[in-house]
Structures are given as structure tokens and as C-alpha cells.
Amino acid sequence: MRILFLTPRFPYPPDRGDTLRSWNMLRALAGRHEVWLACVDRDAPGPEHEKAARELCREVAVFTRSSSAALLRGAAGAVRGQSVTEGYFNDERLAATVVAWSRARPFDVVLAYSSGLAEVGLRARARHRVLDLCDVDSFKWSLYARRALPPLRWLYRLEARRVAALEARLCPQYDRCLVVNERERRKLRRRSPAAAAAARVLPTLVDLRELRGELLATLPDEPVLGMVGSMFYPPNVRAANWFGAHVWPRIRAAIPAARWLIVGARPAASVRRWARDPQVVVTGYVDDVRPYLAAMRVFVNPVQGDIGVQSKLLVAMGAGRACVVSPAAAAGIEHDDPPPFVIAGCPEAFAEAVVRLLRDGAAARALAARARAQIERDYDLESAATRLDAWLVPAGRRAVQRRDVEAVAVASAPAEFIPVP
């Protein structure tokens, strides 16, 4: 198939949740189909990063604009009664490119990532359209509003209402909507039953080929625990600070030699201060997270709130780390029962679980093996690649396409030029 993939950020390197999802999806699609990639971003990708994408795609178009320019677009959209999200991602260069790409020859599938690019996805000529919401953005804005003070609280509430209206309006115009888990599908159903009717769950996939080898073959003996994530993202900042204030002192008291690694880009000042403890390392951005995962016996994810999926938890499980997580993090992942990680809701339980796994190598290895097995079965990129076609094109639509192709072949015309309204 000819697939147009629209993303709100250049997907490489896959160093945050959205780029991990979009990059692994791109890799899976490119192995079976022809892919055109179009995206917007704050900065142009480096030559090596752009090369990685071009090796997978027929065409790559990246349109840069500064954060201030994008915010001005968003503000202008808000004045016109739109959501800030719509204005922020409204880029006429992007829209003109996808129109030009599809003018002579329509795409088989347009795959638009996030509600912000849904309007652009409707501009391209295509037989079939899929909107990957991943998380339901309107709920995230509602969550931000609950935590913010006026006047931001009022602005976030307004954005939540307008994005909800955007989701309700645009999702039914797509043949299928994808969300990252059942919890997000329930949120979408509460927002818009019509939108949820075409929604399917597509989990964030993990490329286990990158997590094999000697580096991650065994758990270390040293009492090292760690967390990974964008350390400027408010839920991750709150999680790190909660852990530092309420859990880390208990672990240090029980195991004085324990070390805590905080790995992730642009750590907030409140996160950096934990490095005043000589047993704590705050790395900032790293090119490759695997050496840090290899150093951890225990991976912790204490994130709070009704969030989507913590992608780094999936990576840590795929890397065969013993994991201790909050109920919120656990709820974002479809998992076995008993779960392949320890779920801890309070500081005492969290610290107790981490200390036990740091002391008990056999228990840590057993838990890590179960985590790895779950990822191999349900989240592995290689094994999921053949299922992507079914997620992108429903069976009924595939049958229609086959009949269209047969009819056009009889007429001796190229099948790719089936007219699209």
C-alpha cells in the first residue's frame, strides 16, 4: 500500500513517548509498504536523524517553525473560536505538500498521528483514513486544568472543551481511530460515542531487536534503581519529586549503598536538586538509554494521575528489568494477572518493594523474566508488523479495494488511479 504518515514531531530519535510510538509504527509499515512521511517540528532534524527516516520512506518532508510562532498560530486560532491545538499545528506548507503528493495518485491510507493533524489528514486524497489519537488529548487538558491555578486553569478548561469538540467532529470523518489502550477508548466513548464506535486499541510497540545482546542479558548485582522519561514533562517531574521526597529516603535508610538514576532530557530544577545527594545521578539528555537501563536492577515508575501509557515502562520491561510501578502506570498497560511488575500505591509499599528486589536477586530475575515475556507476546514490533494492516484497513474496506482493483484491471487502467471523492 501507499501510506501517508503525518506526525506532529519528527519521529527520530525515538526519545519520548510520542516519537517512540510513531517511529516504531513507521518501521513496521516501511517493511511492508511505501511510506511518505510529513511532519512539523521546532527544529530541523540532524543529517543522521533525517537519513534514518529517508532510508525507510519514499519521501520525507519536515517543516520547522519556532515554538513562539506555533504558539502565536495557536493563540490566533483560539481567538477565532478554535482550539489552540488546531492553530498550533496548522501549517499551510504541510497541507500543500500532502495535497501535492496525492494529486496525481491517491494514497491507499492516510495515517494521521494526533488530533492536531486530523484536519491536514482530510486534505489528502486517499481511499482510507486512520487517526491515531494515542491518548485522548481533551482529557489531558482537563487533567492539567485540575492541577493549575487561575488564569491557566480557565485556559486549560477552555482548551479541553474545544479539543473535545474537535475529537467529536473529526473522528467520525476517519474510517478508524486508534488509541493506546482500553482506558483511552473508554475516555473517548464518554466524550463522543460516535467517535468511539470506530476506535480500536493499538498498543505502543517495542523493538525487541534493540534490547537483545550482552548489555541487557542479566540484571546487575549492584543496588541500582532508576527511572527514565522526559524530565520536563509535568507528570514525570511530579513523579520524580514524589519519589524523592517520600520513597527514596526509606530506600537509603534500608540500603545505604543504593543508587538512584534519573535519566531524561531537560530535567526541571526541582528534579536536578536530587543530584545534591551523592547517591543520585541526574543525567539530562542521553543518546542511548540502554546503558542506563543495563545498570538498573529495578526500574521505578511512580507517575500519578489518569495518564495514557508510560512508554519507557514498556521499554524497561522489554529490557528485562524488574519494575515497581504506581497504580496509574499499571492501569495504562494491558497486562497479565498476576502482573509482570509490582504495583505499589503508597510510599511505604513502594520502598518495601524496591528494597526487596534490590536484596533478592532471584525475585528480581523472576519478575524481570515475566516482564520480558509479556512484551515479547503482546508488544513486540516484529510480531505485530503483520497485524498492522488489519488495524489500518478494516476487512470490509480491504474487500472493496480488491473489487475496485479487479474492476479497474478489466478496464485496462492502472489500479492506483481509482478516483477518490
C-alpha positions as CSV (number, residue, x, y, z in Angstrom):
1,M,0.0,0.0,0.0
2,R,0.9,3.7,-0.4
3,I,0.7,5.2,3.0
4,L,0.9,8.9,4.0
5,F,2.1,9.2,7.6
6,L,1.6,12.6,9.4
7,T,3.3,13.2,12.7
8,P,3.4,16.3,15.0
9,R,7.1,15.9,15.5
10,F,10.0,14.4,13.5
11,P,9.9,10.8,14.8
12,Y,13.7,10.2,15.1
13,P,15.3,9.8,17.6
14,P,12.5,7.9,19.5
15,D,13.5,9.5,22.8
16,R,10.0,10.3,24.1
17,G,6.6,8.6,24.2
18,D,5.1,10.0,21.0
19,T,8.2,9.6,18.9
20,L,8.7,6.0,20.2
21,R,5.2,5.2,19.1
22,S,5.5,6.9,15.7
23,W,9.0,5.7,14.9
24,N,8.2,2.0,15.7
25,M,5.0,2.3,13.7
26,L,7.0,3.8,10.8
27,R,9.5,1.0,10.9
28,A,6.7,-1.6,10.9
29,L,4.9,0.0,8.0
30,A,8.0,0.7,5.9
31,G,8.9,-3.0,5.9
32,R,5.7,-3.9,4.1
33,H,4.6,-0.7,2.3
34,E,5.6,2.5,0.6
35,V,5.5,5.4,3.1
36,W,5.5,9.1,2.7
37,L,6.3,11.0,5.9
38,A,5.3,14.6,6.6
39,C,5.7,16.4,9.9
40,V,6.3,19.7,11.7
41,D,8.8,20.3,14.4
42,R,10.6,23.1,16.3
43,D,14.0,22.2,14.9
44,A,15.2,20.6,11.7
45,P,16.5,17.0,12.2
46,G,20.2,16.5,12.1
47,P,21.6,14.8,9.0
48,E,22.0,11.4,10.6
49,H,18.5,11.6,12.0
50,E,17.0,12.6,8.7
51,K,19.0,9.9,6.9
52,A,17.4,7.3,9.3
53,A,13.9,8.3,8.2
54,R,14.8,8.6,4.5
55,E,16.1,5.1,4.4
56,L,12.6,3.9,5.3
57,C,10.4,6.3,3.3
58,R,9.7,7.2,-0.3
59,E,9.6,10.9,0.6
60,V,10.2,12.9,3.8
61,A,9.0,16.5,4.4
62,V,9.8,18.3,7.6
63,F,8.5,21.8,8.2
64,T,10.1,23.8,11.0
65,R,8.7,26.6,12.9
66,S,9.7,28.2,16.2
67,S,7.7,27.5,19.4
68,S,6.8,31.1,19.6
69,A,5.5,31.1,16.0
70,A,3.5,28.0,16.6
71,L,2.0,29.4,19.9
72,L,1.1,32.6,18.0
73,R,-0.8,30.5,15.5
74,G,-2.4,28.6,18.3
75,A,-3.5,31.9,20.0
76,A,-4.8,33.2,16.7
77,G,-6.9,30.0,16.4
78,A,-8.2,30.4,19.9
79,V,-9.4,34.0,19.1
80,R,-11.3,32.5,16.1
81,G,-13.0,30.0,18.4
82,Q,-10.8,27.1,17.6
83,S,-8.6,25.1,20.0
84,V,-5.1,26.2,20.5
85,T,-4.1,22.7,19.3
86,E,-5.6,23.3,15.9
87,G,-3.9,26.6,15.4
88,Y,-0.6,25.3,16.7
89,F,-0.4,22.5,14.1
90,N,-2.0,24.5,11.3
91,D,0.9,24.7,8.7
92,E,-0.1,25.5,5.2
93,R,3.2,24.2,3.9
94,L,2.4,20.8,5.3
95,A,-1.1,20.9,4.0
96,A,0.1,22.0,0.5
97,T,2.7,19.2,0.4
98,V,0.2,16.4,1.2
99,V,-2.2,17.8,-1.3
100,A,0.5,17.8,-4.0
101,W,1.7,14.3,-3.1
102,S,-1.8,12.9,-3.5
103,R,-3.0,15.0,-6.5
104,A,-1.9,12.6,-9.3
105,R,-2.1,9.4,-7.3
106,P,-4.2,9.0,-4.2
107,F,-2.8,7.2,-1.2
108,D,-4.3,3.9,-0.1
109,V,-4.1,5.1,3.6
110,V,-3.6,8.4,5.4
111,L,-2.4,7.8,8.9
112,A,-2.6,11.0,11.0
113,Y,-1.0,11.0,14.4
114,S,-2.9,13.1,17.0
115,S,-6.0,15.3,16.8
116,G,-3.8,18.3,15.9
117,L,-3.1,16.8,12.5
118,A,-6.6,15.4,11.8
119,E,-7.6,18.4,9.6
120,V,-4.5,18.0,7.5
121,G,-5.2,14.3,7.0
122,L,-8.5,15.2,5.5
123,R,-6.8,17.3,2.8
124,A,-5.0,14.5,1.1
125,R,-6.7,12.3,-1.4
126,A,-7.0,8.7,-0.1
127,R,-9.1,5.6,-0.1
128,H,-8.9,5.1,3.7
129,R,-8.1,7.3,6.6
130,V,-6.9,6.4,10.1
131,L,-6.5,8.8,13.0
132,D,-4.1,7.7,15.8
133,L,-5.2,9.6,18.8
134,C,-2.9,7.6,21.1
135,D,-4.2,9.4,24.2
136,V,-7.4,11.4,24.3
137,D,-6.0,14.9,24.4
138,S,-9.1,16.6,25.7
139,F,-8.8,14.5,28.9
140,K,-5.2,15.6,29.3
141,W,-6.2,19.2,29.2
142,S,-8.8,18.6,31.8
143,L,-6.2,17.0,34.0
144,Y,-3.9,20.0,33.5
145,A,-6.8,22.3,34.5
146,R,-7.4,20.4,37.7
147,R,-3.8,20.9,38.7
148,A,-3.3,24.5,37.6
149,L,-4.2,27.8,39.2
150,P,-6.1,30.7,37.6
151,P,-5.9,32.0,35.0
152,L,-4.2,28.9,33.5
153,R,-6.9,26.7,34.9
154,W,-9.6,28.6,32.9
155,L,-7.5,28.5,29.7
156,Y,-6.9,24.7,30.1
157,R,-10.6,24.1,30.7
158,L,-11.4,26.0,27.6
159,E,-8.9,24.1,25.6
160,A,-10.3,20.8,27.0
161,R,-13.8,21.7,25.8
162,R,-12.6,22.8,22.4
163,V,-10.3,19.8,21.8
164,A,-13.2,17.5,22.9
165,A,-15.4,19.2,20.2
166,L,-12.6,18.7,17.7
167,E,-12.3,15.0,18.5
168,A,-16.1,14.6,18.3
169,R,-16.2,16.4,14.9
170,L,-13.2,14.8,13.2
171,C,-13.1,11.2,14.5
172,P,-16.3,10.2,12.6
173,Q,-14.7,11.5,9.4
174,Y,-12.0,8.9,9.7
175,D,-12.6,5.2,8.9
176,R,-10.9,4.2,12.1
177,C,-9.4,5.8,15.2
178,L,-6.6,4.2,17.2
179,V,-6.0,4.6,20.9
180,V,-3.2,3.2,23.0
181,N,-5.3,1.1,25.5
182,E,-8.8,0.3,26.7
183,R,-8.7,3.1,29.2
184,E,-8.3,5.7,26.5
185,R,-11.1,4.1,24.4
186,R,-13.4,4.4,27.4
187,K,-12.5,8.1,27.7
188,L,-13.2,8.6,24.0
189,R,-16.6,6.9,24.5
190,R,-17.5,9.2,27.3
191,R,-16.5,12.2,25.1
192,S,-18.1,11.0,21.9
193,P,-19.9,7.7,21.4
194,A,-19.8,8.3,17.6
195,A,-16.1,8.7,17.6
196,A,-15.5,5.7,19.8
197,A,-17.6,3.4,17.5
198,A,-14.7,3.2,15.1
199,A,-11.9,3.2,17.7
200,R,-9.5,0.3,18.1
201,V,-6.7,-0.3,20.5
202,L,-3.2,-0.2,19.1
203,P,-0.6,-0.5,21.8
204,T,2.7,1.3,21.7
205,L,5.2,-1.3,20.2
206,V,8.7,-2.1,21.4
207,D,11.5,-3.1,19.1
208,L,13.0,-6.0,21.0
209,R,15.8,-6.4,18.5
210,E,17.3,-3.3,20.0
211,L,17.1,-4.8,23.5
212,R,18.9,-8.0,22.9
213,G,22.6,-8.7,23.5
214,E,25.0,-9.0,26.3
215,L,24.4,-5.5,27.7
216,L,20.9,-6.3,28.9
217,A,21.3,-10.1,29.2
218,T,21.4,-10.1,33.0
219,L,20.4,-8.0,36.0
220,P,23.3,-6.3,37.8
221,D,24.3,-7.2,41.3
222,E,24.6,-3.6,42.4
223,P,21.7,-2.0,44.3
224,V,20.8,0.5,41.5
225,L,17.3,1.7,40.7
226,G,16.2,4.2,38.1
227,M,13.6,6.0,36.2
228,V,13.5,7.2,32.6
229,G,11.4,9.9,30.9
230,S,11.3,13.4,29.7
231,M,12.1,15.2,32.9
232,F,10.5,18.4,31.9
233,Y,7.1,16.7,31.3
234,P,4.9,17.7,34.4
235,P,3.7,14.2,35.3
236,N,7.3,12.9,35.2
237,V,8.5,15.9,37.2
238,R,5.9,15.3,39.9
239,A,6.6,11.6,39.9
240,A,10.4,12.1,40.4
241,N,9.8,14.7,43.2
242,W,7.2,12.5,44.9
243,F,9.6,9.5,44.8
244,G,12.5,11.7,46.0
245,A,10.6,13.1,48.9
246,H,8.6,10.1,50.1
247,V,10.3,6.9,48.9
248,W,14.0,7.5,48.3
249,P,14.8,8.3,52.0
250,R,13.3,4.9,53.0
251,I,15.4,3.1,50.5
252,R,18.5,4.9,51.5
253,A,17.9,4.1,55.2
254,A,17.4,0.4,54.4
255,I,20.3,0.1,51.8
256,P,22.9,2.9,52.3
257,A,24.8,1.8,49.2
258,A,21.7,2.1,46.9
259,R,21.9,4.5,43.9
260,W,19.1,6.2,42.0
261,L,19.5,7.1,38.3
262,I,17.1,9.8,36.9
263,V,17.5,9.6,33.1
264,G,15.8,12.0,30.8
265,A,16.1,15.2,28.8
266,R,15.8,18.8,30.2
267,P,15.3,18.0,33.8
268,A,13.4,20.6,35.7
269,A,15.2,22.5,38.5
270,S,13.2,20.6,41.1
271,V,14.4,17.3,39.6
272,R,18.1,18.4,39.3
273,R,18.2,19.2,43.0
274,W,18.0,15.5,43.8
275,A,21.6,15.2,42.5
276,R,22.8,17.0,45.6
277,D,22.7,13.5,47.1
278,P,25.9,11.8,46.0
279,Q,24.0,8.6,45.6
280,V,21.7,10.2,42.9
281,V,22.6,10.8,39.3
282,V,20.5,13.2,37.1
283,T,21.8,12.6,33.6
284,G,19.9,15.1,31.4
285,Y,19.5,14.0,27.7
286,V,21.3,10.8,26.7
287,D,21.7,9.5,23.1
288,D,21.2,5.9,24.2
289,V,19.2,4.9,27.2
290,R,20.2,1.2,27.1
291,P,23.5,1.5,29.1
292,Y,21.5,3.2,31.9
293,L,18.8,0.5,31.8
294,A,21.6,-2.1,31.9
295,A,22.9,-0.5,35.1
296,M,19.5,-0.8,36.9
297,R,18.3,-3.8,38.8
298,V,15.0,-2.1,39.5
299,F,13.1,0.3,37.2
300,V,10.6,2.5,39.0
301,N,7.6,4.4,37.6
302,P,5.7,6.3,40.3
303,V,3.7,8.5,37.9
304,Q,0.3,9.7,39.3
305,G,-2.9,10.6,37.6
306,D,-5.1,9.4,34.8
307,I,-2.5,9.2,32.1
308,G,-2.0,7.2,28.9
309,V,0.8,4.8,28.6
310,Q,4.3,5.3,30.0
311,S,6.3,4.1,27.0
312,K,9.5,3.9,28.9
313,L,7.9,1.3,31.2
314,L,7.3,-0.9,28.1
315,V,11.0,-0.4,27.1
316,A,12.2,-1.3,30.7
317,M,10.0,-4.4,30.7
318,G,11.4,-5.3,27.2
319,A,14.9,-4.8,28.6
320,G,14.2,-7.3,31.3
321,R,14.3,-5.0,34.3
322,A,12.4,-5.7,37.5
323,C,9.7,-3.0,37.7
324,V,7.9,-1.3,40.5
325,V,5.1,1.0,39.4
326,S,2.2,3.1,40.6
327,P,-1.4,2.0,40.1
328,A,-1.7,4.8,37.5
329,A,1.3,3.4,35.5
330,A,0.0,-0.1,35.7
331,A,-3.5,0.9,34.5
332,G,-2.1,2.2,31.3
333,I,-0.8,-1.2,30.2
334,E,-2.8,-4.3,29.4
335,H,-1.1,-6.9,31.5
336,D,-1.3,-10.4,32.8
337,D,-2.7,-11.4,36.2
338,P,-0.6,-11.6,38.3
339,P,1.0,-8.5,36.7
340,P,4.6,-8.7,35.5
341,F,5.6,-5.8,37.9
342,V,5.0,-4.8,41.5
343,I,2.2,-2.3,41.9
344,A,2.7,0.0,44.9
345,G,0.3,2.7,45.8
346,C,1.8,4.3,48.9
347,P,5.4,5.3,49.8
348,E,5.8,2.5,52.3
349,A,4.7,-0.2,49.9
350,F,6.9,1.4,47.1
351,A,10.0,1.5,49.2
352,E,9.4,-2.0,50.6
353,A,9.0,-3.5,47.1
354,V,12.2,-1.8,45.8
355,V,14.2,-2.8,48.8
356,R,13.1,-6.4,48.5
357,L,14.0,-6.6,44.8
358,L,17.4,-4.9,45.4
359,R,18.2,-7.5,48.1
360,D,16.6,-10.6,46.5
361,G,18.3,-11.4,43.2
362,A,16.1,-14.4,42.4
363,A,12.9,-12.5,42.9
364,A,14.2,-9.7,40.7
365,R,15.2,-12.0,38.0
366,A,11.9,-13.9,38.1
367,L,9.9,-10.6,37.9
368,A,12.1,-9.3,35.0
369,A,11.6,-12.5,33.1
370,R,7.8,-12.2,33.3
371,A,8.0,-8.6,32.2
372,R,10.1,-9.5,29.1
373,A,7.8,-12.4,28.3
374,Q,4.7,-10.1,28.3
375,I,6.4,-7.6,25.9
376,E,7.5,-10.4,23.6
377,R,4.0,-11.7,23.4
378,D,1.9,-8.5,23.2
379,Y,4.1,-5.5,22.3
380,D,6.9,-6.7,20.1
381,L,7.3,-4.7,16.9
382,E,8.4,-7.6,14.8
383,S,5.5,-9.9,15.6
384,A,3.0,-7.0,15.4
385,A,4.0,-5.9,11.9
386,T,1.7,-8.3,10.2
387,R,-1.2,-7.2,12.3
388,L,-0.8,-3.5,11.3
389,D,-2.6,-4.0,8.0
390,A,-5.7,-5.2,9.9
391,W,-5.5,-2.2,12.2
392,L,-5.1,0.3,9.3
393,V,-7.7,-1.1,6.9
394,P,-10.9,-2.9,8.1
395,A,-11.7,-6.2,6.4
396,G,-14.8,-4.8,4.6
397,R,-12.8,-1.9,3.1
398,R,-10.0,-4.3,2.0
399,A,-12.6,-6.3,0.2
400,V,-13.9,-3.2,-1.5
401,Q,-10.4,-2.3,-2.6
402,R,-9.9,-5.7,-4.1
403,R,-13.1,-5.4,-6.1
404,D,-12.1,-1.9,-7.2
405,V,-8.7,-3.2,-8.4
406,E,-10.3,-6.1,-10.3
407,A,-12.8,-3.7,-12.0
408,V,-10.1,-1.3,-13.0
409,A,-7.9,-4.1,-14.3
410,V,-10.7,-5.3,-16.6
411,A,-10.9,-1.7,-17.9
412,S,-7.1,-1.8,-18.6
413,A,-6.5,1.2,-16.3
414,P,-3.9,1.4,-13.5
415,A,-5.5,0.3,-10.2
416,E,-3.7,3.1,-8.3
417,F,-5.8,5.7,-10.1
418,I,-9.2,4.8,-8.7
419,P,-11.0,8.1,-8.3
420,V,-11.4,9.4,-4.8
421,P,-14.1,12.0,-4.0
